Amino acid sequence: MNAATLSPGSGLMAGWAVRTGLDLAGWGLRRATRRTDRDRILSRLEARTVAESALAERDALIRSAGHLPL
């Protein structure tokens, strides 16, 4: 028998330790998912490519419209 289990505060401390451990483990899993989610990375890359091409197209339209006869 351990004296720590008879202490009134030991249950609170054990509960706190378990909750903290579970929170840390959940945070680690979420972080690992964010860092290695291939689909998310590919979709961001595709969105960036589309945005860059739309920006280039807009710039070309502005440049071509800049020389309108008045």
N, C-alpha and C positions, 0 to 999 in steps of 0.2 A: 504494500500500500504506500502510495506517495503522499507526502504532506501537502503538496501543492494542490491536489484535488480537493482537499478539505478547506482550503482558503476560499472565503466568499468572493474575492475579486478574481480568482483564477478563471472562472467561467466567462467573465467579461473580457478578460485579457485574451483568452483562447478564441472567443468569438471575433474579437477585433483582429487577431492575427489571421484567422481563416478568411474573413472578409477582405482584408488587405491583400492576402495572397491570391485570392480569386480575382480581385480587381486588377492586380498586376498581370496575372495570367491572361485575362481578357484583353487588357491593353496591348500586351505583347502579340496576341493573336490578331487583333485589329491592325496593328502596325505591320505585321508580316503580310497580311492580306493586302494592305494598301501598297506595299512595296513590291509585291510580286504578282499583282493581278494583271496578267498579260492582256486580257481583253480591255481593261480600263486604259492601260498604257497605249494600246493600239488605237482605241477610239479617240484618245486625246491627240495622238499624232495625226490621225486622219482629219480631225477637226482643225488642227493648226494648219495643215496643208490646204484645206478648203478655204480657211480664212486668208491665208497668204495669197492664194490665187484670186480670191475676190478683191482683195486690196490692190493687187497688181492690175486687175481689170478696171477697177474704179480709177486708179491713177492714169491709166491709158485713156479712159474716157475724158477725164479732166484735161489732160494734155491736148487731146485732139479738139476739145471744145474751146480751148484757150485762144485759138486763132480765128475766131469768127469775124467775118466782115461786118463792120458797123454802118 
